[in-house]
Amino acid sequence: MTSVLRTVAGVLGSRALARVTRIHHEAPPHSAPRRLGRRSFVRNAALGGVVLNLGILTGGTLRLLWPNKTGAFGKTLRVPAALIPQVEGQPYVNSAGKFYLVHTKDGVMALYWRCPHLGCTVPPWNAADQEFHCPCHGSIYNYEGVRTGGPAPRPMDYMSASVDDATGDVLVDTGTIIQRQDYTPDQAVKV
């Protein structure tokens, strides 16, 4: 049986080898490469330039549209228990998260420092006047962020907060900004 298989393989192999050698011998001798004319060169160069520019433009547009999230804003930030202010004390300022942590008699709140009027940054707590005072158009807010004067249409927005039971740290979700019309005790988190 093995000799039959060897014979069949030899016959088929020799026919394939003969066919390849015949094709090789029948091929024309090496001819000179075809010369590229001026028109073809200019056409190919222009087409290559257009394709290259479209590729760069497409890549730049996709990069521009891709979100560029850097920094801590939009993430959950931890405020250590040692930095939580006393009740009605000087608010803790978190620049990375863009919030003021205030400690009302009902608990802690993270007030978003963007003025709801036109989006100006509300400066830190003014201890002398006992208020947050927006310098752009004069909106005034109390310790809970409720508007007490000025053109702002509503109180300062606040961020979702929770307390880590194990450490006592406050976790502020800067990606969840909540609008409100007035202050209610359930907006604060017990510490």
N, C-alpha and C positions, 0 to 999 in steps of 0.2 A: 504494500500500500504506500509505503514511503517512497519507493522508487517511482511510482506512478505520479505522485504529487511533484517530485523533483523534475520529472520529464515535462509535465504540464507547465510548471513554473519556468522551466528553461525555454520552452517554445514561446510562451507569451512574453517572456523577458527579452528574448532575442528579436522578436517582431517589434517590440516597443523601441529597442535600441536601434534597430535598422531604420525605423521611421524617423527618429530624432536625428540620426546622422544624415539621412537623405534630405531632411528639411534644412539642416545646417549647410550641406553642400550646395543646395539649390538657392540659398539666400544670396542676394547680390553682394558683391564686395563692398567693403566699407565706403560709403559715399561721403562726400564733403558735407559738413553741417549746413543747413539752410541758413542763408544770411537774413538777418532781421533788417527790414527796411526802415526808413525814417518815419514814415506814417505809422507803422506798427509800433515803433518805439514810443512816439509821442502819444499815441492812443493808449498804450499800456501804462505809461507814466501818469497821464491824466487820470485814468481810471484808478490806478493805485493811490494817487493823491486824494481823490474823492472818497474812496473806501477808508483810507486812513483817517481823514477828517471826520467822516460820519462815525467811525468807531470811537474816536476821542470825544466827540460831542455826546454820543450815547452814554459812554462811560461816565462823563462828567454830570450828565443829567441824572443818571441813576444814583450817583454818589450824593448829589444835592438833595434828592428826594428821600434818601435813607435817613432815618432819625438818628440824631447824634446825641444820645443820652450820656451825659457826663455829670459827675458830681452826685451829691446826696439827695437833692430835691427829687421827689417822686418815689422815694424809697421809705422804708420804715426805719426811723432813727431811734436810738436809745438815749434817754436822758438819765444819768445815774441818780440814784436816790439822794445823794449828797448835794446835788445841784438844784433840787426842787425847792422853789422859794417857800418861805413861811406864808401862812394865811395872810392875804392882803399885802404881802411883802413885795420887794422889787422884783419884777418879772425876769425870768431867765431868758436871755436872747440866744437863739440858735441861728447863726448866719447861714450855715449850710442848708438847713431845712426851711429857712424863711418863715420862722414863727417865733412868737413870744409865749413862753409857758407861764401862765398865771395860776395862782392858787387862791381860789375863792373859798368862801365858807362852805360851799357845796362840793368842792374837790378841785382838781386841776383841769385846765383847758389849754389847748394849743391854738392861739389866735394867729391866723395867717396875716402877715404884715402888709398885704396889698390892700390899699383903700378901695372899697367897692364903688366909689364915685367914678374915678377915671383911671384907676390902677397905679397911683403913685405909691411909693414905699412910705409907710407910716413909721416915723422915727420911734425909738424906744420910749418907754414910760417916762413921763415927766413927773418926777416925785414932788417937785415944788407945787405944781398945779394939780396934781393927782389926776392926770389924764393922758391919753394918747392924742397927739395933735398932728394932723396931716398938714404939712407945710404948703402943699400945692393950692388947695382951695379952702382950707380952714375947717375941714370936718374935725369934730372933737368926739372922742370916745371915752367911756369910763373904764374901770378896771376889767369888767366883763366883756369889753369890746362893743357895748351898746352905744349907738350914736346919741350924743347929747346936744349936738349943734352942728351947723354946717350943711352943705348941699348933698351929702352922701344919702343914697336912697334907703339904706338898711345898715344894720350893725356889721362889724368886721366878721368875715367868714372864719370858721374854725376848722381844725383838722381832727380826724378821728384819732382818739388816744385810748390806751389801755394800760393797765398796771401789771408788771410781771410779779406774780405772787411770791416767787422764790427770792428775788433780790430787792423788790420794792422799786425797781426802775420803772420809768414811764416810757412806753413805746408809742411813738407818734408816727402815724401813717401819713406822710406828706403827699401821697398820691391821692388821698381822699379828702377833698376840700368841700365843706358843707356850708351852704348858704342858710341864713335864718332871718326871721323878722323881729325876733326879740330874744331875750335871755330866759331860759328855763333851766331849773336845777339839773335836769337829766342830761344837759349838754356837758356838764363837768363829770369827771371820773373820780370816784373816791380813792384816796391814797391811804 
